[in-house]
Amino acid sequence: MEHPSYIDEHTIRIDAPRHQVWESLQRNVDAMLRSAERNPIGPLLGTRPRAGFAVDGIEPEQRLSLAGQHRFSRYELVFELGETRDGGTQLRAQTYADFPGLRGRIYRALVIGTRGHVLATNYILRSVKRRASTV
């Protein structure tokens, strides 16, 4: 299946080796998905899967993609790891989403237009960085 439309990209530099950042990313995603299973907003939106996202692809220590959908959107969040020149790791999050119909456009305005999505994505990146720094 083809990617939804490109939305944006955010990056963070982490002073840790790639394997450590990968482990942190996996733990963060696992915790996020478990927590989202109990979120009462999921049933209201009709999220599939229930958590809103499911792991869609893994290339160990390189790429982890999540995908999901609900009544107003179909989306993907792709994390890619790269090395920095000094031995650190760059973690990049790319977002793709489609928002069909009038309700989809309204939902996009609420999520993307208010920058709520930017705050959430950067929160995930900072959480991975914190977790990788304590390993």
JOWO-V236806 format. One record per pair of residues at least 12 apart in sequence whose ideal C-beta (glycine too) atoms are under 8 Angstrom apart, sorted by the first residue. I is the first residue (numbers start at 1). J is the second residue. D is the distance in whole Angstrom. If there is no record, write none. Layout:
BEGIN
i | j | d
I | J | D
I | J | D
END
This chain:
BEGIN
i | j | d
3 | 76 | 6
3 | 96 | 5
4 | 74 | 5
4 | 75 | 6
4 | 76 | 6
4 | 96 | 4
4 | 97 | 5
4 | 98 | 4
5 | 96 | 6
5 | 97 | 7
5 | 98 | 6
6 | 94 | 7
6 | 95 | 8
6 | 96 | 6
7 | 95 | 4
7 | 96 | 6
7 | 97 | 5
7 | 112 | 7
7 | 117 | 7
8 | 94 | 8
8 | 95 | 5
8 | 117 | 8
8 | 118 | 7
8 | 121 | 8
9 | 92 | 6
9 | 93 | 7
9 | 94 | 5
9 | 95 | 7
10 | 92 | 7
10 | 93 | 5
10 | 118 | 7
10 | 121 | 5
10 | 122 | 6
10 | 125 | 6
11 | 90 | 6
11 | 91 | 7
11 | 92 | 5
11 | 93 | 8
11 | 125 | 8
12 | 90 | 7
12 | 91 | 5
12 | 122 | 8
12 | 125 | 4
12 | 126 | 7
12 | 128 | 8
12 | 129 | 6
13 | 84 | 6
13 | 88 | 6
13 | 89 | 8
13 | 90 | 6
14 | 88 | 6
14 | 89 | 5
14 | 90 | 8
14 | 91 | 6
14 | 128 | 7
14 | 129 | 5
14 | 132 | 5
14 | 133 | 7
15 | 88 | 5
15 | 133 | 7
16 | 88 | 7
16 | 89 | 6
16 | 132 | 4
16 | 133 | 6
16 | 135 | 7
17 | 87 | 7
17 | 89 | 7
18 | 61 | 5
18 | 81 | 5
18 | 83 | 6
18 | 89 | 5
19 | 61 | 6
20 | 89 | 8
20 | 132 | 5
20 | 135 | 5
21 | 81 | 6
21 | 89 | 4
21 | 91 | 6
21 | 128 | 7
21 | 132 | 5
22 | 60 | 7
22 | 61 | 4
22 | 81 | 6
23 | 132 | 8
23 | 135 | 7
24 | 128 | 5
24 | 129 | 8
24 | 131 | 4
24 | 132 | 4
24 | 135 | 6
25 | 64 | 6
25 | 79 | 6
25 | 81 | 7
25 | 91 | 7
25 | 128 | 5
26 | 64 | 7
27 | 131 | 6
28 | 124 | 7
28 | 127 | 5
28 | 128 | 5
28 | 131 | 6
29 | 55 | 7
29 | 64 | 7
29 | 66 | 7
32 | 53 | 8
32 | 124 | 7
33 | 51 | 5
33 | 53 | 6
33 | 54 | 8
33 | 55 | 8
34 | 51 | 8
36 | 50 | 8
36 | 51 | 4
36 | 52 | 5
36 | 53 | 7
37 | 50 | 6
37 | 51 | 5
39 | 51 | 8
39 | 52 | 7
42 | 70 | 8
45 | 70 | 4
45 | 71 | 6
45 | 72 | 7
46 | 70 | 5
46 | 71 | 5
47 | 68 | 6
47 | 69 | 7
47 | 70 | 5
48 | 68 | 7
48 | 69 | 5
48 | 70 | 7
49 | 68 | 6
51 | 68 | 8
52 | 68 | 5
52 | 70 | 7
53 | 66 | 4
53 | 67 | 7
53 | 68 | 4
53 | 77 | 7
54 | 66 | 7
54 | 67 | 6
54 | 68 | 6
56 | 76 | 7
61 | 81 | 6
62 | 80 | 7
62 | 81 | 6
63 | 78 | 7
63 | 79 | 7
63 | 80 | 5
63 | 81 | 7
64 | 78 | 8
64 | 79 | 5
65 | 77 | 7
65 | 78 | 4
65 | 79 | 7
66 | 78 | 8
71 | 103 | 7
72 | 99 | 6
72 | 100 | 8
72 | 101 | 8
72 | 103 | 5
72 | 104 | 5
72 | 106 | 8
72 | 107 | 4
72 | 108 | 8
73 | 97 | 5
73 | 98 | 7
73 | 99 | 5
73 | 104 | 6
73 | 107 | 6
73 | 108 | 7
73 | 111 | 8
74 | 97 | 7
74 | 98 | 5
74 | 100 | 8
75 | 95 | 7
75 | 96 | 7
75 | 97 | 4
75 | 98 | 8
76 | 95 | 7
76 | 96 | 4
76 | 97 | 7
77 | 93 | 6
77 | 94 | 7
77 | 95 | 6
77 | 96 | 8
77 | 121 | 8
78 | 93 | 7
78 | 94 | 5
78 | 95 | 8
78 | 96 | 7
79 | 91 | 6
79 | 92 | 7
79 | 93 | 6
80 | 92 | 5
80 | 94 | 7
89 | 132 | 8
91 | 125 | 6
91 | 128 | 6
91 | 129 | 7
93 | 121 | 5
93 | 124 | 7
93 | 125 | 6
95 | 117 | 7
95 | 121 | 7
97 | 112 | 8
END
